[in-house]
Amino acid sequence: MSRFVDTMLATAAGAGGEASGMTTGEPATPTRRTWAQVHEQATRMAGALVSGGVSAGGSVAVLAGDPASIAPAVQAVWLAGASVTMLHQPTARTDLADWAQDTLRVLSMIDAKLVLLGTPFDALASVLDEHDVAYRTLDELTDGTPLAAPVEVPEESTALLQLTSGSTAEPKAVRITHGNLMANALAMKEAAALQPGRDVMVSWLPLFHDMGMVGFLTVPMLFGIELVKVTPVDFLRSPVLWPELISRHRGTITAAPNFAYAIVGRRMSTVDDDGAYDLSTLRIALNGAEPIDPAAVASFTEAGARFKLPPECVLAAYGMAEATLAVAFAPLFTGLSVDVIDAEALAGEHRAVPVTEDGDRQVRSFPLLGPPLPGIEVQTVDGSGRVLGDREVGQLRLRGAAVTPEYLTVRGPVSTQDADGWLDTGDEGYTVDGQVVVCGRIKDVIIMGGRNIYPTDIERAAMSVDGVRAGNAVAVRLDAGTRRERFAVACESRLAGDEDAEKALRKEITARVVDAVGLRPFAVVVLPPGSLPKTPSGKLRRAAAASLVGTE
């Protein structure tokens, strides 16, 4: 049996399984179940799955939104020896016909013979019926006869097929093995100094995203750590629910992408009551999954200071599904540290030259993302594969026990690693004193006049303008790879539609971008809220946004 399943069983049967658990249903109907109770339900669901034909090595997809039902369901699939795929969830704006076609392609790609359907997506049963997709509701599985013993699978057996959220419509899944999951979970436990019995994890992250599924469901269930779990819809409906839950449950660990810290920082700054929240217990506020903006972090820590937020709790992180989840964590209890470097040396010479005083030089600031987690190696290489030294900028690659073996694609499996086990991350960056620094995605870098321009610099400049929605500006690369490569900016604003206000906004955005990168955007497009294309996990899709920008 895999060490991952062994550990999960030992936790459920031990003192941690009875003492710790998961609270769901906040804020309306909070309900807590111990991990032992979750496991007991999982064994009944696993029994129903096995008797229904699910076997070792099979693939089961899950479409549900309620963490209370998802937790035992995914454990049940693992007990039955199968793999879990969390399907991307339709929203109110989703065209169900398009969603159905995309989902059918995914189910075919992963060879899933069964979909587990739960609230609030029960109503989609008719769509699955229409396309002859086999499914069972999570409710009907709870009456199964408990599985006597888990189905044994080897370490290399698939545990999780994590759908990627790229910029194309073609699906792809990262195949994460039992061995990968256990290796990364143990590395995170060590790097974050997780303390079962003392830590309380608070999360609203979606469970179809790797940070939510692996970091804030699998890890606490595996090691017996207290978890408070709500949904992304709950957070978006009321962002201050997040600090409220940390206060109420004495949360010690949380995580989110950068945009969420910007939002909640802004909301907390408008709260009049200094006693509204108590964030003093928070020891880790992990910031990852998208580029980290030091200004957004500062707005979060400054707004939280009134509520006893320790600024050193911010933990910058680097990760990707191809490494199961986590690649590097910044040192604990140090807060956000940035590397200030010469902008011209970076853009023209691919070197990260440190700058201690600005003077007249243009500088760039990148967060230090910490050393690689135990068991992971990180290297920087140039285009020919030559290994680079400290502060030499190139392609980041990594290898280790947590690095996954392959992708599943519509054309078949594709290895993630080269012959020596190295994974090309697709990121450009460098190392300094053993810490990883990411400059940006290689495919997104804008090359003008022989200089590398990073979209994040353009986007941050645009978002610094009053009237631009936080987290809703995107730099679009135009005429990529040609001699006349250009870029445009698309942003969301509630001022969209007001001709004079739009004109003023475009002028100010252009000025801020020129100040930031020394280049003028080809165009600035102002859009109403909800216009920019995003992945299911909420990341902006730069390539897809190009269709919103005219190129003539």
N, C-alpha and C positions, 0 to 999 in steps of 0.2 A: 504493500500500500504506500501511497505517496506520503512524504513527511508532512506536506501541507495538510492533508486530510487527517493524519495522525494527530497533529497539533490542535486542529479544530475540535476533534473528538475529546482530546485530553482537557482542553479548556472547558468544554461544555460539561464534562463529568466532574471537574474539579471545583475547588472553592471559588475560583474566578467566575465560573459559569453561574453560580448561585448569587455571588455578591455583585456582579456587574451585569449590565444589560443595555437595552436600547429604549429610549423614550421617543415616541412619535405622536403625531396629532396635535402638536402645539400650533397655535395658542388656544384653539377652541376646546379640544378634547384630548389633553395629554394622557397618554397611556404608556406605561412602562412594563416591559417584559424582560426577564433575565435571559442571558444567553443560553442557559439550560432550557428555559421554556421555548426559545426560538428553535433550539436543536430538537426538542421533542416534537414540535410541529413539523420540522424538516424531515424527521424520520418517517412520519406518516405520509407526507407528500412524496418522499422518495419511494416508499412502498407502492403508492399509486402509480408512480411513473414506471417503475420496473415491471409491475403487473400489466401495465398498458403497452409494454414493448420497448421502452427506452433501455438501451444496453451500453456497455462499456465502449467508449470511443464515439458514441453518438453525439449529435449536435442539437441542442434545444435553444430556441429563441424565446426571449421574454419581452412582453410589451405590457408594462404596468407603471403606475406612477406613485403608488403608496409604498413608502419604505417598509412599513409594517408587514406587508405581504411579500415584498421583494426579498427581504432578508432570508426567511425560511425557504423560499422558492429556489434561490440560487444555491443555498447550501444543500437542498434536496437534490438538485441536478448533480452536484459534485458527489454526493453520497451514492447516487445511481451510476457513477462512473462516466458521466457525459460532460460536455462542455457547455458553457453559458455564452449567449450572445444577447446583449441588451440592445434591442432595436431602437432606432431613432424615433422619437415621438412626434406625432403631428400636433400642430398648434391650431388655434382658431383661424389663422390665416392660411393654413395648409390646404392645397387642393388635394382632396382625398384620392382622386383618380391618379394623380402624379405620385402621391405617397404610396399607393398600392403597387404601382409599377416598380418604384424604387425598392420597396420592401420585397417584392417577388424576386427581383434580381439578387438581393442580399441573401434571401433564403436559399435560392438555387446555388449561389456561390459557396455558402458554408455547408450546403447539403443538409439543411435542417429539415427534419421530418415532423417537427412539432413546434407550435407556438403556445406559450403559456400566457394567457390573457387575464389581466386584472384591471381594477378600477384605476383611473377613470376612463379606460379605453374599452370597456366591455361592449360599448355600442358599435365598435368596429368589427364585431363578430360577423355581421352581414357582409362586410367587405371581404373578409377571409373566406366566407362561404361561397361568395360569388366567384372566387378564384381557386376553389377547391384546396384551400390550405388547411391542413389538419391543426386543430387547436383544442386546448382544454382550459377551462377557467381555473384560476387559482383557488377559488372557493371549493370547487368540487374535489380538489386533491386533498383537502384537509381531513376527509373521512377515510383515507386509505389505511390499510393495515401496516403498522410500523415495520420498516425494513430491519431485518434481524441484524445484519452486518453490512457495512459499506461494500460496494463493489470495488475490488482491488484494481488499481491502475498503476502503471509505472510512472516514474518521475517525468519522462518525456511526453506523457499523454497530455492532450490539450485540456486546459482548465477554463480558459477565457478566450473568446474571439472578440477583440476590441475593434469596433468599427472606427476607422479614421474619419476625421472631419476635414478633408482637404477641400481644395477649391474647385474640383471637377465633380461632375455628376456620377462618375464611374465609381462603384463601391470598392472598398478594399478593407480587409480585416487583418489585424496583427494577431498572429497565433501565439498565445502566451501559455506556456506549459506549467504543470504543477511545480516543477523545479524552479522555473523563472519566478513564479509567485512567491514561493517560500524564500528564495534568495533575496529578493527585493524587500519583502516584508521584514526579514531579519536585519537587513542593512538599514532600513528606515528606523526600526526599533532602536538600533544602536546609535545612529546619527542624531536622532531626535530625543534620545534618552527617555523613551516611553516608559511610563510607570503604571502598569496594570494595578488597579486598586486605588490609585490616587488621581490619575489623569481623567479628565472629562473632555471628550471631543464634541464640538458643536459644528454642524454643517448643514448647508442648504444646497450643496453641489449636486448636479444631476447624476443619477446612477448610470446613465448611458455614457458618461465621460470617465476616463481613466482615473482622474483625481478623486472623483466622487465614489466610483465603484471599488477601486483598489484601496485608496488611502483612507476613505471615510465610510466604508462598510466592511470590506474584507479584513483589513488590519485590526480594527477593534473587535470584530467577531472572532478572529483567529487567536488573539492574545488575551481576550477578556478585558477590554477597556470600555468604560462607560461612554455611551454615545447618545447624543441628542440630535435627531435627524428630522429636518423639514424639507420641503421641496423648493425648487427654483421659483415656482409660481408664488409660493408663500413669501419668499424674499422680495421678488419684484413688486408684489402687491404692497408690501410694507418693509422697506430696507432696514428700518430701525428694529424690526423683529430680531435681527441678528444680534446687536448688542443687548437687547432685552433678554434673549436666551442665554447669552454668556453670563449676564448678571444673575439671572434666576437660578441657573444650574451650576454656578461657580465654575464655568468653563475654563480649561487650561490650554486647550489646543483648538485652533480653527485654521481654515485655509480658504483662499479664493483667488481668482485672477485679479490683476491690477485694477481693472475698471470698477470692480465691486468696492474696493477700498476707497476709491475716489468718490463713489456715490454715497457710501455710508459716512465718510468723513464730512461731506457737504451737509448731509442730513443731521448729523450730530451737532454740527456747528450752529444750527438754528434752534436747538433745544434750549429752553430758558432755564430749566431746573437742573442745577449742578448735581443733584442727587438722583437724577433719572436713571442712571446706570452705575454699576460698580464693575469696572473691568480690571480690577487689581489682581485677579487670579490668573489672568491670561499670561502664559509663558511663551507660547508659540502662536504667531499669526503668520502663517506661511503664505507667501506671495509667489505665485507661479502660474504656469499654463499660457502666459502671454508676456510680451516684453514689460519690464517693470519700469515705471516712471517715478523717479525720486520725488517729483513734485506731488504726485498723488499720494505717495507714502507719507510725505510730510504733512499733507492736509489731514490724513487719517490720524497720525500720532498727535498732531497739534489739537485737533478737535477732541481726541480722546483723553488728553491730559486732564481736562476738568473732571473726567470720570475715572481717574486713577489708572489710566492705561499706561503700563510700563513701555516706554518707547523702544527698549531693547528687545521686546517680544517679537518684533518684525523679523522674519526669517526669509531671505531671498532664496529661491530654489530653482533648479533646472531639471526638467524631466521630459519624458516622451513615452508613448505607449510601446515603442520598440525596445525600450529598456524596462518594460513592465509598468513602471511609473517614474521612479525617482532616479536621477543621475548624480546630482550634487546638491548639498545643503550648505548654506553659509554657517559659520560657527554660531553656536547657541549664545543667546544673551548678549549679543553685540550690536543688534539693530542693523539697519541698512548701511553698508559701506559702499562707496563708489570709487572708481578709478578714473581720475581726471587726466585726459590725454590730449595731445596736440592734434587738432582736427585735420590739418593739412598733411601731417605725416601719416595719419590713418588713411585718408582718402587717396593720397598719391603714392605712398611708399609701402603701404600695408604693414606699418609698424605702430605699436602702441607706446608712444613716447610720453612718459609722465610729465605733468606740468604742475608745479607747486604754486605759481603765481600767474594769473591770467595775462597781465600786461596788455599788449595789443594783439595777442594771438587768439585765434578762435579755438575753443576747446570742446571736447566731447566728454560726457560723463556716463560711464557704464557701471551698473551694479556688479559687485563681486558676488558670485554665486556659490562660493565655497569650494572645498575639495571634493573629488568624487567620493561617493559612498563606498563603504567597504565592499570589496569584490568587483569594483568597476574601474577600468583604466580609461583615461581620456588622453588623446593626442591631438596635436594640430599638425596638419600636413599641407603642402602646397599642391598645385594641380597635378604634379608628376608623382605625388606620393611621398616626397621627401619630408621627413619629420622636422618640424620647426622648433625653435627654442622659445623661451619666455619672451613675451611681448612681440612675437612675430605673428602676424595675423594670417589665418588660412582657414582651411576646412576642419571642423571638429569631427573626430571619429571616436568610437568607444567600443569596448568589448568587456565581457564578464559573464558571470552566471545568470544575471538578470536579463541579458540581451536575448531577445526572442529569436527563434530560428528562421521564421519566414512570414510572408504575407500570403493571405488567400486573396486571389483576384478573380475576376470573371473569366480570365484566360488560364487560370490554374495557379498553383503555388509558385511564389518567387522568393528566393532566399533574401534575407535581410543582411547577410554577412558575406565578406569576401573569404578567400581560402584560408586566411589567417585568423578569422573570427572577428574582423573589424566591421563595425556598422558605420556607414557614412550618415551623419545626422542631418545633412542638408543645411547646417548652420555654419555661419562664418564667425570666427572668434579667436580667442587667444588664451593663454594661461599666464598667470603671474603669481609667483610664490606658491605654486601648488593649487591656486584657485582658478576656477573656470570663469571666463567672461564671454558672453555671447553678444555679437554686434548686430546680427540680423540673419534672416533667411537668405541664402545665396540666390535663390530664384527671384527674390523680391528686390535685390539690390539694383538701384538705378545708376547707370554709368553715363556720365556726361562730362565731356572734356577730359577724359582719362581719369576722372575722379569717381570713387564709389560713394553714392549717396544712399543713406539708410532711410527707408520709409518712416520708421518710428520717429526720427527727428522732425520730419515734415508734419507728421500727424500730431505730435506734441505741440508744435508751434501753432498749428491750426486750432487745437483744443484749448490753447491759452487765451483765445479770443472770447470775450463775453458774447453769449448768444449761441455758441456752438455747444451742442449737447456733449457732456462728458463721455468719453469712450466711443464717440460716433463721428470720427473723422478718419478718412482713409486716403493714403497716397497711392495713386494709380500709375503704374508704369506703362508708357505708351511707346509704340514702335520699338519694342525690346529687341536688342541685338543689332540694330541698324546704326548707321552713322549719325542719324538725327534723332536718337533716343530722347524722349521727353517725359515729363510727368505732369499729372493733374491732381487736384485735390477735390474730393467729394465729402461733404459733411451734412449732418442733420441739424436743423434749427427750427425752433417754433416761429421764427421770423420768415420762413419760406412763404412765398406768395406776396409778400409786401415788397414791391419793386425797389423803393428807396432804401429800405432796411437791408435788402439783399445786396444792393450795390455797395453800401457802406461796409457790410460784413465781408464781401469778397475783397474789397480794398484793404481792409485791416488784416485779413488772413494772408493775402499776398505779401504785405509788408513784414509780418511776423516770420513767414517762411523764408523770405529773402535774408532777413536778419539771422535766421538759424542756419541756413545751408549755403547762403551766398548765390542762390539761383532762383529764378522766377518761374512759378508754375505756368504751364501752357494754358490751363484753365482752372477756375474754381467754381464748383457746382454746389449750390445750396438746395437741400432737399428737405421735405417735411419729415417729422419723426416716423420711424418705422420703414424708411425707404432703403437703407443700405442692406445689401445681402449679407447674411451671417450664417455660420455653420450651426448645426443643432446645439452645440455647446456654447454658442454666443460669440464666437470669434468672428471678426470682420473678414470677409472673403475678398481680398484685394483683386484677384484676377476677374472675379465675377462683377466687381464694381466698375470695371472698365467700360461695360456696356452703358453705364449711366453718363459717361463723359463723351461728348462729341470730339472728334479728332480732326475736323477740318478747320 
